[in-house]
Amino acid sequence: MNNSKKYGRYFGICPSYHHAKACKCVVCPSYPGTDEMMYCARGTDRPAGKKMGCLCTECGGYKKFGLEGDYFCQNL
C-alpha cells in the first residue's frame, strides 16, 4: 500500500499550530464534528461525512502547500 492511500492525499503536510491557525475545517458546512482539523494532513481513517459545501480552497494551507481537490474531510 502506498503512503497516499494509507495516510491521505497530502501525507507530509505539517499540522503544526502555525498551519492549523489557517485551517477552515471547523467552520466548514461539511465538517464531520470530530475534534480534528487539517484533514489535508491527516489519514483516511475517519467516518464518511456529508458533502454540504467545501471551504478547502479558501484555506491558507491549501494555497501554501499547493493542494488540489476538495472535501479532504471525507473518507474517499
N, CA, C, O and CB atoms as a CASP TS submission, in Angstrom:
PFRMAT TS
TARGET T0000
AUTHOR 0000-0000-0000
METHOD Language model
MODEL 1
PARENT N/A
ATOM      1  N   MET     1       0.855  -1.183   0.000  1.00  0.00           N
ATOM      2  CA  MET     1       0.000   0.000   0.000  1.00  0.00           C
ATOM      3  C   MET     1       0.891   1.234   0.000  1.00  0.00           C
ATOM      4  O   MET     1       1.818   1.327   0.804  1.00  0.00           O
ATOM      5  CB  MET     1      -0.967   0.005   1.229  1.00  0.00           C
ATOM      6  N   ASN     2       0.618   2.188  -0.899  1.00  0.00           N
ATOM      7  CA  ASN     2       1.452   3.387  -0.907  1.00  0.00           C
ATOM      8  C   ASN     2       0.996   4.366   0.183  1.00  0.00           C
ATOM      9  O   ASN     2      -0.132   4.282   0.668  1.00  0.00           O
ATOM     10  CB  ASN     2       1.407   4.067  -2.294  1.00  0.00           C
ATOM     11  N   ASN     3       1.868   5.275   0.554  1.00  0.00           N
ATOM     12  CA  ASN     3       1.570   6.192   1.659  1.00  0.00           C
ATOM     13  C   ASN     3       0.378   7.088   1.401  1.00  0.00           C
ATOM     14  O   ASN     3      -0.327   7.432   2.350  1.00  0.00           O
ATOM     15  CB  ASN     3       2.760   7.041   1.943  1.00  0.00           C
ATOM     16  N   SER     4       0.114   7.488   0.153  1.00  0.00           N
ATOM     17  CA  SER     4      -1.018   8.376  -0.102  1.00  0.00           C
ATOM     18  C   SER     4      -2.341   7.680   0.182  1.00  0.00           C
ATOM     19  O   SER     4      -3.293   8.335   0.604  1.00  0.00           O
ATOM     20  CB  SER     4      -0.989   8.874  -1.545  1.00  0.00           C
ATOM     21  N   LYS     5      -2.429   6.372  -0.037  1.00  0.00           N
ATOM     22  CA  LYS     5      -3.656   5.629   0.277  1.00  0.00           C
ATOM     23  C   LYS     5      -3.806   5.454   1.785  1.00  0.00           C
ATOM     24  O   LYS     5      -4.905   5.576   2.326  1.00  0.00           O
ATOM     25  CB  LYS     5      -3.651   4.251  -0.419  1.00  0.00           C
ATOM     26  N   LYS     6      -2.705   5.169   2.451  1.00  0.00           N
ATOM     27  CA  LYS     6      -2.752   4.894   3.881  1.00  0.00           C
ATOM     28  C   LYS     6      -2.885   6.162   4.719  1.00  0.00           C
ATOM     29  O   LYS     6      -3.641   6.193   5.690  1.00  0.00           O
ATOM     30  CB  LYS     6      -1.515   4.141   4.295  1.00  0.00           C
ATOM     31  N   TYR     7      -2.148   7.209   4.341  1.00  0.00           N
ATOM     32  CA  TYR     7      -2.064   8.393   5.180  1.00  0.00           C
ATOM     33  C   TYR     7      -2.769   9.625   4.631  1.00  0.00           C
ATOM     34  O   TYR     7      -2.772  10.656   5.304  1.00  0.00           O
ATOM     35  CB  TYR     7      -0.653   8.717   5.406  1.00  0.00           C
ATOM     36  N   GLY     8      -3.353   9.574   3.468  1.00  0.00           N
ATOM     37  CA  GLY     8      -4.038  10.728   2.909  1.00  0.00           C
ATOM     38  C   GLY     8      -3.336  11.271   1.683  1.00  0.00           C
ATOM     39  O   GLY     8      -2.179  10.947   1.413  1.00  0.00           O
ATOM     40  N   ARG     9      -4.044  12.094   0.953  1.00  0.00           N
ATOM     41  CA  ARG     9      -3.535  12.621  -0.311  1.00  0.00           C
ATOM     42  C   ARG     9      -2.267  13.431  -0.153  1.00  0.00           C
ATOM     43  O   ARG     9      -1.397  13.401  -1.024  1.00  0.00           O
ATOM     44  CB  ARG     9      -4.577  13.465  -0.965  1.00  0.00           C
ATOM     45  N   TYR    10      -2.151  14.148   0.937  1.00  0.00           N
ATOM     46  CA  TYR    10      -1.014  15.049   1.114  1.00  0.00           C
ATOM     47  C   TYR    10      -0.229  14.697   2.368  1.00  0.00           C
ATOM     48  O   TYR    10       0.121  15.570   3.163  1.00  0.00           O
ATOM     49  CB  TYR    10      -1.489  16.501   1.182  1.00  0.00           C
ATOM     50  N   PHE    11       0.041  13.419   2.532  1.00  0.00           N
ATOM     51  CA  PHE    11       0.841  12.959   3.665  1.00  0.00           C
ATOM     52  C   PHE    11       2.153  13.738   3.701  1.00  0.00           C
ATOM     53  O   PHE    11       2.846  13.848   2.690  1.00  0.00           O
ATOM     54  CB  PHE    11       1.110  11.427   3.574  1.00  0.00           C
ATOM     55  N   GLY    12       2.484  14.267   4.853  1.00  0.00           N
ATOM     56  CA  GLY    12       3.720  15.020   4.995  1.00  0.00           C
ATOM     57  C   GLY    12       3.482  16.486   5.296  1.00  0.00           C
ATOM     58  O   GLY    12       4.411  17.183   5.705  1.00  0.00           O
ATOM     59  N   ILE    13       2.261  16.977   5.104  1.00  0.00           N
ATOM     60  CA  ILE    13       1.944  18.357   5.481  1.00  0.00           C
ATOM     61  C   ILE    13       1.935  18.424   6.995  1.00  0.00           C
ATOM     62  O   ILE    13       1.277  17.621   7.657  1.00  0.00           O
ATOM     63  CB  ILE    13       0.566  18.827   4.881  1.00  0.00           C
ATOM     64  N   CYS    14       2.650  19.362   7.528  1.00  0.00           N
ATOM     65  CA  CYS    14       2.775  19.504   8.971  1.00  0.00           C
ATOM     66  C   CYS    14       1.518  20.138   9.566  1.00  0.00           C
ATOM     67  O   CYS    14       1.183  21.267   9.209  1.00  0.00           O
ATOM     68  CB  CYS    14       4.009  20.341   9.319  1.00  0.00           C
ATOM     69  N   PRO    15       0.804  19.436  10.475  1.00  0.00           N
ATOM     70  CA  PRO    15      -0.372  20.016  11.115  1.00  0.00           C
ATOM     71  C   PRO    15      -0.004  20.831  12.360  1.00  0.00           C
ATOM     72  O   PRO    15      -0.663  20.726  13.394  1.00  0.00           O
ATOM     73  CB  PRO    15      -1.356  18.915  11.490  1.00  0.00           C
ATOM     74  N   SER    16       1.041  21.633  12.250  1.00  0.00           N
ATOM     75  CA  SER    16       1.520  22.412  13.389  1.00  0.00           C
ATOM     76  C   SER    16       0.536  23.523  13.756  1.00  0.00           C
ATOM     77  O   SER    16      -0.409  23.804  13.018  1.00  0.00           O
ATOM     78  CB  SER    16       2.894  23.009  13.081  1.00  0.00           C
ATOM     79  N   TYR    17       0.774  24.138  14.891  1.00  0.00           N
ATOM     80  CA  TYR    17      -0.077  25.227  15.359  1.00  0.00           C
ATOM     81  C   TYR    17      -0.131  26.349  14.324  1.00  0.00           C
ATOM     82  O   TYR    17      -1.210  26.877  14.054  1.00  0.00           O
ATOM     83  CB  TYR    17       0.431  25.767  16.707  1.00  0.00           C
ATOM     84  N   HIS    18       0.994  26.719  13.747  1.00  0.00           N
ATOM     85  CA  HIS    18       1.027  27.788  12.747  1.00  0.00           C
ATOM     86  C   HIS    18       0.129  27.472  11.565  1.00  0.00           C
ATOM     87  O   HIS    18      -0.636  28.327  11.119  1.00  0.00           O
ATOM     88  CB  HIS    18       2.451  28.019  12.266  1.00  0.00           C
ATOM     89  N   HIS    19       0.216  26.258  11.058  1.00  0.00           N
ATOM     90  CA  HIS    19      -0.602  25.873   9.921  1.00  0.00           C
ATOM     91  C   HIS    19      -2.057  25.684  10.324  1.00  0.00           C
ATOM     92  O   HIS    19      -2.956  26.003   9.546  1.00  0.00           O
ATOM     93  CB  HIS    19      -0.064  24.601   9.294  1.00  0.00           C
ATOM     94  N   ALA    20      -2.301  25.178  11.510  1.00  0.00           N
ATOM     95  CA  ALA    20      -3.663  24.951  11.982  1.00  0.00           C
ATOM     96  C   ALA    20      -4.432  26.260  12.170  1.00  0.00           C
ATOM     97  O   ALA    20      -5.659  26.265  12.073  1.00  0.00           O
ATOM     98  CB  ALA    20      -3.635  24.176  13.289  1.00  0.00           C
ATOM     99  N   LYS    21      -3.747  27.353  12.433  1.00  0.00           N
ATOM    100  CA  LYS    21      -4.431  28.642  12.597  1.00  0.00           C
ATOM    101  C   LYS    21      -5.148  29.055  11.315  1.00  0.00           C
ATOM    102  O   LYS    21      -6.157  29.758  11.377  1.00  0.00           O
ATOM    103  CB  LYS    21      -3.429  29.730  13.009  1.00  0.00           C
ATOM    104  N   ALA    22      -4.652  28.637  10.168  1.00  0.00           N
ATOM    105  CA  ALA    22      -5.270  28.984   8.888  1.00  0.00           C
ATOM    106  C   ALA    22      -6.338  27.982   8.468  1.00  0.00           C
ATOM    107  O   ALA    22      -7.009  28.186   7.456  1.00  0.00           O
ATOM    108  CB  ALA    22      -4.210  29.078   7.812  1.00  0.00           C
ATOM    109  N   CYS    23      -6.504  26.915   9.219  1.00  0.00           N
ATOM    110  CA  CYS    23      -7.422  25.828   8.863  1.00  0.00           C
ATOM    111  C   CYS    23      -8.880  26.284   8.936  1.00  0.00           C
ATOM    112  O   CYS    23      -9.282  26.956   9.886  1.00  0.00           O
ATOM    113  CB  CYS    23      -7.202  24.623   9.788  1.00  0.00           C
ATOM    114  N   LYS    24      -9.660  25.912   7.929  1.00  0.00           N
ATOM    115  CA  LYS    24     -11.086  26.254   7.863  1.00  0.00           C
ATOM    116  C   LYS    24     -11.993  25.072   8.187  1.00  0.00           C
ATOM    117  O   LYS    24     -13.216  25.206   8.132  1.00  0.00           O
ATOM    118  CB  LYS    24     -11.424  26.783   6.486  1.00  0.00           C
ATOM    119  N   CYS    25     -11.419  23.914   8.525  1.00  0.00           N
ATOM    120  CA  CYS    25     -12.221  22.709   8.740  1.00  0.00           C
ATOM    121  C   CYS    25     -13.382  22.918   9.715  1.00  0.00           C
ATOM    122  O   CYS    25     -14.515  22.551   9.406  1.00  0.00           O
ATOM    123  CB  CYS    25     -11.337  21.601   9.247  1.00  0.00           C
ATOM    124  N   VAL    26     -13.122  23.490  10.863  1.00  0.00           N
ATOM    125  CA  VAL    26     -14.153  23.564  11.904  1.00  0.00           C
ATOM    126  C   VAL    26     -15.297  24.517  11.569  1.00  0.00           C
ATOM    127  O   VAL    26     -16.339  24.458  12.222  1.00  0.00           O
ATOM    128  CB  VAL    26     -13.527  23.986  13.200  1.00  0.00           C
ATOM    129  N   VAL    27     -15.144  25.390  10.581  1.00  0.00           N
ATOM    130  CA  VAL    27     -16.236  26.274  10.170  1.00  0.00           C
ATOM    131  C   VAL    27     -16.858  25.832   8.841  1.00  0.00           C
ATOM    132  O   VAL    27     -17.741  26.508   8.314  1.00  0.00           O
ATOM    133  CB  VAL    27     -15.730  27.711  10.052  1.00  0.00           C
ATOM    134  N   CYS    28     -16.404  24.713   8.308  1.00  0.00           N
ATOM    135  CA  CYS    28     -16.891  24.197   7.034  1.00  0.00           C
ATOM    136  C   CYS    28     -18.254  23.523   7.221  1.00  0.00           C
ATOM    137  O   CYS    28     -18.453  22.823   8.214  1.00  0.00           O
ATOM    138  CB  CYS    28     -15.873  23.203   6.427  1.00  0.00           C
ATOM    139  N   PRO    29     -19.192  23.715   6.296  1.00  0.00           N
ATOM    140  CA  PRO    29     -20.502  23.064   6.417  1.00  0.00           C
ATOM    141  C   PRO    29     -20.438  21.541   6.343  1.00  0.00           C
ATOM    142  O   PRO    29     -21.365  20.873   6.801  1.00  0.00           O
ATOM    143  CB  PRO    29     -21.416  23.570   5.339  1.00  0.00           C
ATOM    144  N   SER    30     -19.384  20.980   5.787  1.00  0.00           N
ATOM    145  CA  SER    30     -19.232  19.522   5.700  1.00  0.00           C
ATOM    146  C   SER    30     -18.439  18.940   6.861  1.00  0.00           C
ATOM    147  O   SER    30     -18.232  17.728   6.915  1.00  0.00           O
ATOM    148  CB  SER    30     -18.559  19.151   4.402  1.00  0.00           C
ATOM    149  N   TYR    31     -17.994  19.776   7.788  1.00  0.00           N
ATOM    150  CA  TYR    31     -17.193  19.323   8.930  1.00  0.00           C
ATOM    151  C   TYR    31     -17.925  18.217   9.681  1.00  0.00           C
ATOM    152  O   TYR    31     -19.063  18.421  10.105  1.00  0.00           O
ATOM    153  CB  TYR    31     -16.878  20.503   9.881  1.00  0.00           C
ATOM    154  N   PRO    32     -17.304  17.053   9.856  1.00  0.00           N
ATOM    155  CA  PRO    32     -17.993  15.929  10.490  1.00  0.00           C
ATOM    156  C   PRO    32     -18.134  16.034  12.012  1.00  0.00           C
ATOM    157  O   PRO    32     -18.683  15.126  12.636  1.00  0.00           O
ATOM    158  CB  PRO    32     -17.272  14.674  10.161  1.00  0.00           C
ATOM    159  N   GLY    33     -17.654  17.113  12.616  1.00  0.00           N
ATOM    160  CA  GLY    33     -17.861  17.334  14.038  1.00  0.00           C
ATOM    161  C   GLY    33     -16.929  16.571  14.953  1.00  0.00           C
ATOM    162  O   GLY    33     -17.236  16.386  16.130  1.00  0.00           O
ATOM    163  N   THR    34     -15.802  16.127  14.437  1.00  0.00           N
ATOM    164  CA  THR    34     -14.823  15.454  15.279  1.00  0.00           C
ATOM    165  C   THR    34     -13.910  16.507  15.898  1.00  0.00           C
ATOM    166  O   THR    34     -14.107  17.702  15.678  1.00  0.00           O
ATOM    167  CB  THR    34     -14.001  14.409  14.463  1.00  0.00           C
ATOM    168  N   ASP    35     -12.939  16.087  16.651  1.00  0.00           N
ATOM    169  CA  ASP    35     -12.003  17.021  17.274  1.00  0.00           C
ATOM    170  C   ASP    35     -10.789  17.282  16.394  1.00  0.00           C
ATOM    171  O   ASP    35      -9.797  17.834  16.869  1.00  0.00           O
ATOM    172  CB  ASP    35     -11.553  16.488  18.623  1.00  0.00           C
ATOM    173  N   GLU    36     -10.843  16.901  15.134  1.00  0.00           N
ATOM    174  CA  GLU    36      -9.696  17.054  14.247  1.00  0.00           C
ATOM    175  C   GLU    36      -9.832  18.291  13.378  1.00  0.00           C
ATOM    176  O   GLU    36     -10.930  18.798  13.143  1.00  0.00           O
ATOM    177  CB  GLU    36      -9.532  15.821  13.375  1.00  0.00           C
ATOM    178  N   MET    37      -8.707  18.752  12.916  1.00  0.00           N
ATOM    179  CA  MET    37      -8.648  19.784  11.894  1.00  0.00           C
ATOM    180  C   MET    37      -7.527  19.397  10.938  1.00  0.00           C
ATOM    181  O   MET    37      -6.855  18.384  11.131  1.00  0.00           O
ATOM    182  CB  MET    37      -8.415  21.214  12.517  1.00  0.00           C
ATOM    183  N   MET    38      -7.339  20.187   9.940  1.00  0.00           N
ATOM    184  CA  MET    38      -6.306  19.946   8.925  1.00  0.00           C
ATOM    185  C   MET    38      -6.425  18.546   8.321  1.00  0.00           C
ATOM    186  O   MET    38      -5.468  17.772   8.324  1.00  0.00           O
ATOM    187  CB  MET    38      -4.911  20.132   9.535  1.00  0.00           C
ATOM    188  N   TYR    39      -7.596  18.241   7.814  1.00  0.00           N
ATOM    189  CA  TYR    39      -7.820  16.942   7.189  1.00  0.00           C
ATOM    190  C   TYR    39      -6.905  16.704   6.003  1.00  0.00           C
ATOM    191  O   TYR    39      -6.635  15.555   5.653  1.00  0.00           O
ATOM    192  CB  TYR    39      -9.253  16.821   6.752  1.00  0.00           C
ATOM    193  N   CYS    40      -6.425  17.763   5.383  1.00  0.00           N
ATOM    194  CA  CYS    40      -5.498  17.604   4.258  1.00  0.00           C
ATOM    195  C   CYS    40      -4.205  16.939   4.695  1.00  0.00           C
ATOM    196  O   CYS    40      -3.495  16.371   3.865  1.00  0.00           O
ATOM    197  CB  CYS    40      -5.194  18.957   3.623  1.00  0.00           C
ATOM    198  N   ALA    41      -3.882  17.000   5.989  1.00  0.00           N
ATOM    199  CA  ALA    41      -2.633  16.432   6.502  1.00  0.00           C
ATOM    200  C   ALA    41      -2.859  15.140   7.284  1.00  0.00           C
ATOM    201  O   ALA    41      -1.914  14.574   7.833  1.00  0.00           O
ATOM    202  CB  ALA    41      -1.928  17.445   7.386  1.00  0.00           C
ATOM    203  N   ARG    42      -4.094  14.676   7.337  1.00  0.00           N
ATOM    204  CA  ARG    42      -4.420  13.502   8.142  1.00  0.00           C
ATOM    205  C   ARG    42      -4.670  12.292   7.254  1.00  0.00           C
ATOM    206  O   ARG    42      -4.742  12.406   6.030  1.00  0.00           O
ATOM    207  CB  ARG    42      -5.645  13.776   9.020  1.00  0.00           C
ATOM    208  N   GLY    43      -4.796  11.164   7.871  1.00  0.00           N
ATOM    209  CA  GLY    43      -5.045   9.932   7.140  1.00  0.00           C
ATOM    210  C   GLY    43      -6.499   9.758   6.741  1.00  0.00           C
ATOM    211  O   GLY    43      -7.319  10.656   6.935  1.00  0.00           O
ATOM    212  N   THR    44      -6.810   8.610   6.189  1.00  0.00           N
ATOM    213  CA  THR    44      -8.150   8.346   5.677  1.00  0.00           C
ATOM    214  C   THR    44      -8.987   7.510   6.635  1.00  0.00           C
ATOM    215  O   THR    44     -10.057   7.032   6.258  1.00  0.00           O
ATOM    216  CB  THR    44      -8.061   7.649   4.344  1.00  0.00           C
ATOM    217  N   ASP    45      -8.530   7.327   7.846  1.00  0.00           N
ATOM    218  CA  ASP    45      -9.234   6.500   8.816  1.00  0.00           C
ATOM    219  C   ASP    45     -10.221   7.351   9.617  1.00  0.00           C
ATOM    220  O   ASP    45      -9.981   7.669  10.782  1.00  0.00           O
ATOM    221  CB  ASP    45      -8.232   5.800   9.758  1.00  0.00           C
ATOM    222  N   ARG    46     -11.323   7.710   8.979  1.00  0.00           N
ATOM    223  CA  ARG    46     -12.353   8.512   9.653  1.00  0.00           C
ATOM    224  C   ARG    46     -13.702   8.177   9.041  1.00  0.00           C
ATOM    225  O   ARG    46     -13.761   7.686   7.913  1.00  0.00           O
ATOM    226  CB  ARG    46     -12.055  10.047   9.534  1.00  0.00           C
ATOM    227  N   PRO    47     -14.785   8.432   9.763  1.00  0.00           N
ATOM    228  CA  PRO    47     -16.105   8.151   9.192  1.00  0.00           C
ATOM    229  C   PRO    47     -16.415   9.090   8.031  1.00  0.00           C
ATOM    230  O   PRO    47     -15.943  10.226   7.993  1.00  0.00           O
ATOM    231  CB  PRO    47     -17.190   8.274  10.269  1.00  0.00           C
ATOM    232  N   ALA    48     -17.202   8.608   7.099  1.00  0.00           N
ATOM    233  CA  ALA    48     -17.605   9.439   5.969  1.00  0.00           C
ATOM    234  C   ALA    48     -18.615  10.474   6.443  1.00  0.00           C
ATOM    235  O   ALA    48     -19.503  10.159   7.236  1.00  0.00           O
ATOM    236  CB  ALA    48     -18.199   8.574   4.824  1.00  0.00           C
ATOM    237  N   GLY    49     -18.488  11.679   5.973  1.00  0.00           N
ATOM    238  CA  GLY    49     -19.428  12.743   6.285  1.00  0.00           C
ATOM    239  C   GLY    49     -20.325  12.999   5.087  1.00  0.00           C
ATOM    240  O   GLY    49     -20.411  12.188   4.166  1.00  0.00           O
ATOM    241  N   LYS    50     -20.983  14.131   5.122  1.00  0.00           N
ATOM    242  CA  LYS    50     -21.865  14.514   4.021  1.00  0.00           C
ATOM    243  C   LYS    50     -21.266  15.704   3.300  1.00  0.00           C
ATOM    244  O   LYS    50     -20.711  16.602   3.931  1.00  0.00           O
ATOM    245  CB  LYS    50     -23.291  14.843   4.531  1.00  0.00           C
ATOM    246  N   LYS    51     -21.374  15.715   2.005  1.00  0.00           N
ATOM    247  CA  LYS    51     -20.883  16.834   1.203  1.00  0.00           C
ATOM    248  C   LYS    51     -21.944  17.931   1.213  1.00  0.00           C
ATOM    249  O   LYS    51     -22.962  17.838   0.527  1.00  0.00           O
ATOM    250  CB  LYS    51     -20.550  16.384  -0.262  1.00  0.00           C
ATOM    251  N   MET    52     -21.687  18.963   1.998  1.00  0.00           N
ATOM    252  CA  MET    52     -22.637  20.065   2.161  1.00  0.00           C
ATOM    253  C   MET    52     -21.979  21.403   1.840  1.00  0.00           C
ATOM    254  O   MET    52     -22.400  22.437   2.358  1.00  0.00           O
ATOM    255  CB  MET    52     -23.200  20.082   3.591  1.00  0.00           C
ATOM    256  N   GLY    53     -20.976  21.394   1.012  1.00  0.00           N
ATOM    257  CA  GLY    53     -20.199  22.589   0.713  1.00  0.00           C
ATOM    258  C   GLY    53     -18.789  22.382   1.229  1.00  0.00           C
ATOM    259  O   GLY    53     -18.578  21.631   2.181  1.00  0.00           O
ATOM    260  N   CYS    54     -17.830  23.037   0.613  1.00  0.00           N
ATOM    261  CA  CYS    54     -16.440  22.810   0.958  1.00  0.00           C
ATOM    262  C   CYS    54     -15.679  24.132   1.019  1.00  0.00           C
ATOM    263  O   CYS    54     -15.810  24.975   0.131  1.00  0.00           O
ATOM    264  CB  CYS    54     -15.789  21.863  -0.051  1.00  0.00           C
ATOM    265  N   LEU    55     -14.886  24.303   2.072  1.00  0.00           N
ATOM    266  CA  LEU    55     -14.066  25.502   2.229  1.00  0.00           C
ATOM    267  C   LEU    55     -12.589  25.238   2.008  1.00  0.00           C
ATOM    268  O   LEU    55     -11.768  26.127   2.233  1.00  0.00           O
ATOM    269  CB  LEU    55     -14.269  26.085   3.596  1.00  0.00           C
ATOM    270  N   CYS    56     -12.232  24.042   1.576  1.00  0.00           N
ATOM    271  CA  CYS    56     -10.816  23.693   1.419  1.00  0.00           C
ATOM    272  C   CYS    56     -10.060  24.705   0.565  1.00  0.00           C
ATOM    273  O   CYS    56      -8.952  25.107   0.919  1.00  0.00           O
ATOM    274  CB  CYS    56     -10.687  22.312   0.803  1.00  0.00           C
ATOM    275  N   THR    57     -10.640  25.114  -0.541  1.00  0.00           N
ATOM    276  CA  THR    57      -9.921  26.014  -1.452  1.00  0.00           C
ATOM    277  C   THR    57      -9.726  27.408  -0.870  1.00  0.00           C
ATOM    278  O   THR    57      -8.916  28.179  -1.384  1.00  0.00           O
ATOM    279  CB  THR    57     -10.663  26.119  -2.765  1.00  0.00           C
ATOM    280  N   GLU    58     -10.452  27.747   0.192  1.00  0.00           N
ATOM    281  CA  GLU    58     -10.312  29.052   0.848  1.00  0.00           C
ATOM    282  C   GLU    58      -9.307  29.023   1.995  1.00  0.00           C
ATOM    283  O   GLU    58      -9.023  30.058   2.598  1.00  0.00           O
ATOM    284  CB  GLU    58     -11.661  29.518   1.367  1.00  0.00           C
ATOM    285  N   CYS    59      -8.778  27.865   2.294  1.00  0.00           N
ATOM    286  CA  CYS    59      -7.874  27.671   3.426  1.00  0.00           C
ATOM    287  C   CYS    59      -6.467  28.174   3.103  1.00  0.00           C
ATOM    288  O   CYS    59      -5.995  28.025   1.976  1.00  0.00           O
ATOM    289  CB  CYS    59      -7.826  26.191   3.820  1.00  0.00           C
ATOM    290  N   GLY    60      -5.808  28.760   4.078  1.00  0.00           N
ATOM    291  CA  GLY    60      -4.431  29.219   3.902  1.00  0.00           C
ATOM    292  C   GLY    60      -3.472  28.082   3.606  1.00  0.00           C
ATOM    293  O   GLY    60      -2.535  28.257   2.827  1.00  0.00           O
ATOM    294  N   GLY    61      -3.684  26.922   4.210  1.00  0.00           N
ATOM    295  CA  GLY    61      -2.841  25.764   3.962  1.00  0.00           C
ATOM    296  C   GLY    61      -2.985  25.241   2.540  1.00  0.00           C
ATOM    297  O   GLY    61      -2.019  24.758   1.950  1.00  0.00           O
ATOM    298  N   TYR    62      -4.166  25.335   2.002  1.00  0.00           N
ATOM    299  CA  TYR    62      -4.431  24.882   0.638  1.00  0.00           C
ATOM    300  C   TYR    62      -3.550  25.637  -0.345  1.00  0.00           C
ATOM    301  O   TYR    62      -2.935  25.049  -1.235  1.00  0.00           O
ATOM    302  CB  TYR    62      -5.918  25.069   0.280  1.00  0.00           C
ATOM    303  N   LYS    63      -3.502  26.934  -0.167  1.00  0.00           N
ATOM    304  CA  LYS    63      -2.687  27.773  -1.048  1.00  0.00           C
ATOM    305  C   LYS    63      -1.194  27.576  -0.777  1.00  0.00           C
ATOM    306  O   LYS    63      -0.397  27.440  -1.706  1.00  0.00           O
ATOM    307  CB  LYS    63      -3.063  29.252  -0.871  1.00  0.00           C
ATOM    308  N   LYS    64      -0.832  27.562   0.490  1.00  0.00           N
ATOM    309  CA  LYS    64       0.576  27.466   0.869  1.00  0.00           C
ATOM    310  C   LYS    64       1.228  26.174   0.373  1.00  0.00           C
ATOM    311  O   LYS    64       2.372  26.186  -0.081  1.00  0.00           O
ATOM    312  CB  LYS    64       0.710  27.558   2.377  1.00  0.00           C
ATOM    313  N   PHE    65       0.503  25.071   0.462  1.00  0.00           N
ATOM    314  CA  PHE    65       1.063  23.776   0.092  1.00  0.00           C
ATOM    315  C   PHE    65       0.712  23.342  -1.331  1.00  0.00           C
ATOM    316  O   PHE    65       1.054  22.233  -1.744  1.00  0.00           O
ATOM    317  CB  PHE    65       0.589  22.735   1.057  1.00  0.00           C
ATOM    318  N   GLY    66       0.034  24.210  -2.078  1.00  0.00           N
ATOM    319  CA  GLY    66      -0.297  23.900  -3.469  1.00  0.00           C
ATOM    320  C   GLY    66      -1.198  22.685  -3.609  1.00  0.00           C
ATOM    321  O   GLY    66      -0.996  21.851  -4.492  1.00  0.00           O
ATOM    322  N   LEU    67      -2.196  22.587  -2.730  1.00  0.00           N
ATOM    323  CA  LEU    67      -3.086  21.431  -2.739  1.00  0.00           C
ATOM    324  C   LEU    67      -4.036  21.472  -3.930  1.00  0.00           C
ATOM    325  O   LEU    67      -4.229  22.516  -4.554  1.00  0.00           O
ATOM    326  CB  LEU    67      -3.879  21.365  -1.440  1.00  0.00           C
ATOM    327  N   GLU    68      -4.616  20.337  -4.229  1.00  0.00           N
ATOM    328  CA  GLU    68      -5.584  20.205  -5.308  1.00  0.00           C
ATOM    329  C   GLU    68      -6.766  19.410  -4.792  1.00  0.00           C
ATOM    330  O   GLU    68      -6.612  18.568  -3.907  1.00  0.00           O
ATOM    331  CB  GLU    68      -4.956  19.526  -6.558  1.00  0.00           C
ATOM    332  N   GLY    69      -7.928  19.666  -5.329  1.00  0.00           N
ATOM    333  CA  GLY    69      -9.115  18.927  -4.937  1.00  0.00           C
ATOM    334  C   GLY    69      -9.865  19.599  -3.814  1.00  0.00           C
ATOM    335  O   GLY    69      -9.592  20.745  -3.460  1.00  0.00           O
ATOM    336  N   ASP    70     -10.807  18.875  -3.263  1.00  0.00           N
ATOM    337  CA  ASP    70     -11.634  19.413  -2.197  1.00  0.00           C
ATOM    338  C   ASP    70     -12.155  18.262  -1.320  1.00  0.00           C
ATOM    339  O   ASP    70     -11.821  17.100  -1.549  1.00  0.00           O
ATOM    340  CB  ASP    70     -12.811  20.243  -2.783  1.00  0.00           C
ATOM    341  N   TYR    71     -12.952  18.587  -0.345  1.00  0.00           N
ATOM    342  CA  TYR    71     -13.546  17.614   0.584  1.00  0.00           C
ATOM    343  C   TYR    71     -12.503  16.697   1.225  1.00  0.00           C
ATOM    344  O   TYR    71     -12.649  15.475   1.196  1.00  0.00           O
ATOM    345  CB  TYR    71     -14.580  16.771  -0.142  1.00  0.00           C
ATOM    346  N   PHE    72     -11.469  17.276   1.795  1.00  0.00           N
ATOM    347  CA  PHE    72     -10.433  16.489   2.460  1.00  0.00           C
ATOM    348  C   PHE    72     -10.987  15.799   3.714  1.00  0.00           C
ATOM    349  O   PHE    72     -10.405  14.821   4.182  1.00  0.00           O
ATOM    350  CB  PHE    72      -9.238  17.388   2.831  1.00  0.00           C
ATOM    351  N   CYS    73     -12.096  16.293   4.259  1.00  0.00           N
ATOM    352  CA  CYS    73     -12.666  15.678   5.455  1.00  0.00           C
ATOM    353  C   CYS    73     -13.451  14.414   5.148  1.00  0.00           C
ATOM    354  O   CYS    73     -13.863  13.704   6.065  1.00  0.00           O
ATOM    355  CB  CYS    73     -13.556  16.663   6.163  1.00  0.00           C
ATOM    356  N   GLN    74     -13.660  14.128   3.889  1.00  0.00           N
ATOM    357  CA  GLN    74     -14.410  12.938   3.502  1.00  0.00           C
ATOM    358  C   GLN    74     -13.480  11.741   3.346  1.00  0.00           C
ATOM    359  O   GLN    74     -12.369  11.883   2.834  1.00  0.00           O
ATOM    360  CB  GLN    74     -15.178  13.187   2.197  1.00  0.00           C
ATOM    361  N   ASN    75     -13.905  10.613   3.765  1.00  0.00           N
ATOM    362  CA  ASN    75     -13.122   9.394   3.620  1.00  0.00           C
ATOM    363  C   ASN    75     -13.385   8.829   2.233  1.00  0.00           C
ATOM    364  O   ASN    75     -14.232   7.953   2.056  1.00  0.00           O
ATOM    365  CB  ASN    75     -13.473   8.352   4.733  1.00  0.00           C
ATOM    366  N   LEU    76     -12.649   9.338   1.251  1.00  0.00           N
ATOM    367  CA  LEU    76     -12.880   8.949  -0.145  1.00  0.00           C
ATOM    368  C   LEU    76     -11.939   7.874  -0.606  1.00  0.00           C
ATOM    369  O   LEU    76     -12.011   7.442  -1.756  1.00  0.00           O
ATOM    370  CB  LEU    76     -12.751  10.136  -1.047  1.00  0.00           C
TER
END
